[in-house]
Amino acid sequence: MAEPELPGVVGFVGLGRMGDPMVRRVAAGGVAVRGYDAAAGATEGLAGVVTAVDSAAAAAAGAPVVILMLPDSDVVKKVVDGGLLDALGDGALLVDMSSSEPLRTRTLARRVAERGVTLVDAPVSGGVSGARSGTLTIMVGGPADAAATLTPLLSLMGWVRHVGDVGAGHALKALNNLMSAAHLLASSEAILAGERFGLDPAVMLDAVNGSSGRSGSTENKWPNYVLPETYDSGFTAGLMVKDIRIALGLAEATGAPSQLAARTVELWGRAVEQLGPGADHTEIVRWLRRAGEPGPD
């Protein structure tokens, strides 16, 4: 059996903070890209990287693979129903790399299958830095043969893992972000307590990262975005709350224990109310620091 090959052309819809560096990796791999984004000027910095088109349907027309990198399931549905599905040919692969809702993904997959199109969900973890370096973790949900066909293309953007049937990728992405959100809360509360005791946060991180308390928060977020006070990981607090609410809903729907998940969603929700949804998610440390300050007498 022949090994899967890269497609000659792909359509790419959604060229924002994540989509821009992702599409650059695809183009650098030798794949011609037709790109579209609803935001005015989104393709201006991609001259020579993508062929800019004026609609999602134009990006999809005749392409064997179309990638969506959009904010949520609502936007995905709007784009698919807004002409993109009509432009896809029989046998095309529609790859939703957005952080969508797994049950809605399954519903959409059944609907597009009636048109001869296979939907594969392939959300990512790794943020803007991972997109730039091509080191994203890509969680693929869908038929095994479709996942195999897509692996050479997706590998241009990171590490590909087929995690189950359609919807499985979106479920795992949400659950991953629930763990990430809980880790950041717990790590930050501990580090702030140590700081008040008189410990140096950098010294704490150095010790913890060789110990059992380490996590992505202590190994990446605190040293790279919190200690330098740049707070520029590229992933917003609003998107974090969206994802962890999806994860909580999944836990509740399956009857899984969710007390810590519920508390995590509650605290992140309160933080976003004060920080604003556009704040970088690492800025929750600022919110925690303020929350722990003594009030006026």
N, C-alpha and C positions, 0 to 999 in steps of 0.2 A: 504493500500500500504506500502511495506516494506521501511524502511529508507535506504538511500544509505550507503554503507559500504566502508571502505578503500580497495583499490586494494591490492592484495598480493604482486605484484611486479610492479615497474614502470621503464621505461627507462628515463635517464636524460642526455641530451646532452648540454654541455656548463658548465664547472666547474670553471669559473673564479672568480673574486672578489664577484660577486653576487651569482653565481651558487653554489660555495663551501658552504657558510653558509646556503643556502636554502636547499641543498641536505642533510645537517646534520639535519635540522629540520624534513625533511621527514623520514629519517632513524630512528631518535629518536622516531618518532611516531609509529614505528613498521612495516614500509613498507620496503621490500627488494628493493634495488636500483641497477640497472646496469648502470654504469656511463661511459661517454666518453667525452673526450675533445681533440681537434686536437693539442693543445699545449703539447709539450713534458714535462713530469713530473707533469702534472696538477693533476693527481690522487695520487701522492706519499703521500701526507698528509692526504689522505682519506682512508687509509688502515683500515679495520674493519668497515668502514662506508658504502662504496659502493663496489660492485663487478666491478672492472675495466675491460673494454672490449676494443677491438682494433679498433672499428668502430661504427659509428652512427647506421648502420644497425644491428650490434650485440646487441646494447643497445635496439633496438626496437623489435627484433625478439620475437614474442609470448607475448609481454607485452600488456595489455589492455589499458594502458595509457603511452604516451611518452611525456615528457616535454622538450621544447627547451628554453634555456636561452642564446641567441646569440646576436651579436652586432646590426644587422639590417636585413632588408628584403632580401638584396643580399645574405647574409650568410645563412639565413633560406632557401631560394630557392636552394642554392647550396647543402645544407645538405639533404633536402628533395629529390631532384633529384639525389643525389649521392648514392642512395641505401636504404635510410631510408624508403621511401614510399613503395618500393617493399617488405620490410621486415615486414610491418604492416599487421595484419590480418583484415579480414572483421569485422566491428563494433568497431574497435579501436578508441580511442580518442587521437588526436594530439593536444597538448596544447602549443601554442606559447606565452611564457612569456617574449619574447624580446620586445624591443621598435620598432616595425615594422610599415610600412606604411599602413594605414587602407584600401585603395583601392586595394593595392597589396594583402593584407590579404584576402579580399573578393574573388579576382581572384583565389588565391591558394586554398581557401575553396571549391570553385566550382570544381576545378580540382581534389582534393583529394577525394571529395565526389563520383566521378566516380569510385573510387576504394573501396567504402564502408567504407571510413574513415571520421570521423567528425572532422573538425578543430575548435578549440576554441581558441580565443585570450584572454590572461590573464596577461597583463603587470602589473608592480608593481610600487609603490611609497613608499619611506621610506629609500632608500639607504642601504649601507652595515650594518649600525647599526640596521636598521629595519629587515634586513634579519637575522642577528645574534640573535635578540631577538624574532623573530617570530611575529613582529608587522607590517609587510608590509600591505599596502592597495592594494588589488588585484582586478583589474577592469576586469570583465569577459564579453566577447562578444561571443554570440553563442546561439544555441537552449536552451530553458529553461530546458529541460530534461537533456541535457548534462551538463549544469551548475550545476544542482542539484546533478548529479552523482559525479561531481568533487569536490563539496563543502567540504566534509570531508577531502579529501586529501589537497586541497589548504588551508584549515583552519589551517593545521599544520604550515603554513608559515605566516599567518596573517589574516586580516579581509577581507572577501570575499563579493563583491558586484556585482550582475549581472546587467550590465548597458545597455544591448540591444542585438541586433543581431550581428552576426560575423562582426568584424571590429570596433565595438563600443568601445571595450576596448582600442584598439590601438589609436583610435581617441581621446578618453578622456584622455589617458595618455599624448599624445602630447599637448593637450590643457592645461592640468594641469601644464606641464612643462613650457609652455608659460607664464602662470600666475606666476609660481615660479621664472622664469628668470626676468620678469618685476618687481616683488616685490623686488628681490635682488638688481637690479639696483636702483630703487627708494629709497629703504631703505638706501642703501650704500651712495648714493649722499647726502641724508638728514643728515646722521650721520657724514659724512666727513665735511659737511658744519658746523654742530654744533661743531665738534672738532676744526675747525679753528676759530670759534667764541670764544672758550674757554671752551666749555662744555666737561665733562667727558663722553666718549662713554658708559661706564658701567652704569652711572647714567641715561643717556638718554634712554638706553634700559630698565632699570627698570621702568621708568616712562611710556615709550611708550607701554610696554607690559601690562600695565593696562589701556591703552587708545585706541582710535580708529585707531591709526596708526600701530598697531601690525600686524604681519604676521609670516609665518614660518621662514622668514629671520631674524626677530628681536627676535623671541622666540627660534630659534634653531641654525641657521647658524652663526649669529654674535657671540652669547655667547659661542658656542661650538667649532667653527673652526676659526673665524676671530680674536676675542679678544685674545685667547691663541696663535695666529699665528701658528697654526698647519696645517691649510688648508688641512685637510685629511678626508673630508666627504666620500670619496670613489666613487664619481661621477665626471667624467671628464667634462671639459669645451667643449671638442669636441663632446661628446655625448649630452650635453645640446643643442649645436647649431644644431645638427642633428634633435633632437626632435622638437625644436621650428620652424625650417624650415618646418617640416611636418605640424605643426599646422598652420603656415602662409599659406601654400599651401591649406590646408583645408578651411581656412577662405576665401581665394580668390576664390576657386572653388565654394563655396556656396554663394558668394556675400555678406558675412558678413563684417561689418566695420573692417578694419585691419591696420589703420594708426599707432597705437601704437605698434601693433605686428610687422609691418615692421621695425619700428625704433628700437625695441628691438632686432630683428634679426640682423640688421645692426651693432649695437653697440657690441653685443656678437661676431659677426663675426670678427670685428676689434680686439677685445680683444684676440680671439683665434689666430689670425695671429701673435700677439706679444708674448702671453704666451705659445703657442703650444697646440695642441689638447689634449695632455696627462696631462695638468695641472688640478688640482682639480678645479671644477667650482667655489668654494668660492674664488679662487685667483683672480677673477675679481675685488675684492676690491683693490688688489695691483695695478692692471692696472688702475683703476679709480684714485687711489691716485697719481700715477705717471702722469696720464693725467692732473691732476689738479695742478701739480707743475709748478711754473713759469719757463719759458725757459731762456736761456742766453740773455743778453742785446745785 
